[in-house]
Amino acid sequence: MPLVRPGFSVLSDAFAADPYRHFARLREQAPVHYEPAVDSYFLSRHQDVGRVLTDHRAFTTETLQARAEPVMRGPVLAQMTGAEHTAKRGIVVRGLTGEALREQTRGVRARAAELLAPLLARGRMDLVGDFGKPFAVQVTLDLLGLDRGDWRRVAAWHSGVAEFITGLTLTPERRRHCMECAEQLESYLVPVIERRRREPGPDLISKLCAAEFEGTALSVRDITALIINVLAAATEPADKTLALLVRHLIDRPGQLARVRRDPALLPAAIAETLRYTPPVQLVPRRAERAAVIAGTTVPAGATVFCMIGAANRDPAVFADPDTFDIDRADLGTARSFTAAAQHLAFGTGLHQCVGAAFARAEIETVAAMLLPLLDEVRYRPGFRYRETGLYTRGPVSLPLVFTPVRTPLPEDATPGG
Ligand code: HEM
């Protein structure tokens, strides 16, 4: 294996084009890679990433204070600790599991059916631009109880917020643009929160309005931040995971045929997609005190980035890690969407994703509707696959061609079905 060259950078174009080509070398030769341009350490081994994400005293989410709070307009879950984190996280979890999740899944099916119908009839679609992006944003708006008709402007503000949180090197102009997006999103949300306080509905915003912490209702600022937190956390990884799942299956016709025949294989295919190509590639933490990781001393106060994509392909944990295999025995589908997950796509520890069950339901529902209908599916002729993103990563587009679907979607896939 070639050496990690002096001057190698995770900020280089070569790395951005295909990070997966570099992970084995990083894990073996530079498992704690220092990146001077952003004065941060990048960890690539599963064991080290797991340690950083679960040793909450030594490695805190303090980094997110600067990274997220300005655009979230208030304190976000990821930066909270102790009783406040447990209580507020609990409110969000209750709004995304159990009966609430069953109701939301019906909404997901309705939304998918509505958006897919015209695309299926055409026999071609860009799974990312025509479907995945609008779908993920609209589903999140439904979940929050926001007006779906506003999805385009909410999506535009959201992308500014996301750019602020995930941009490793932002120019002052981009920072200004991101802050404007956040301010507009806040101005849009505050009247909605005030309305829901007076007239609650079944949605997550109403649940946040009704919730209390230490005997006091959450403030408008707290609720705004939690809404933006969910909006920012929910949309991007979901649409990327769906596109990545379909890509991996199209590239492996044998596995695609099996999943099309037997949707019970979908959870394994989704879990393996999350392991093989996690849409959230970096999770930051701050070292509260000096720590020795894989023989390298990380100084107190340092920013440490957990490289989820590299950890998920660590041969110490997954056999033949660079192979996508829905039958792999070392993943454990049932636990892949829980706190016991072996892959780290949802993070691990106290801040592990609160939306994992929702994400599974969302992706599984739409894939179960879509895949059986895609006869003779292939890429549009001449298409060249391209992924972007260092922090969150996914296909730029996925133009598909397939036999047009003349019949309406199955009964249980129609709105409200
Ligand atoms: C495939 C889809 C998803 C992936 C891969 C994903 C990934 C992640 C990761 C890696 C974290 C941990 C961040 C950290 O430790 O600092 C996280 C946290 C979080 N996720 Fe997700 N996520 C997904 C979908 C969702 C959805 C659908 C929602 C909401 C409906 C959501 C809401 C959140 C929230 C609120 C947090 C912060 C939790 C806390 O700090 O306690 N995510 N997610």
Residues whose N, C-alpha, C, O or C-beta is under 5 A from the ligand:
A	BS01	HEM	L77 A78 R89 N229 V230 A233 A234 P237 A238 T241 V280 V283 L344 A345 F346 G347 L350 H351 Q352 C353 V354 G355 F358 A359
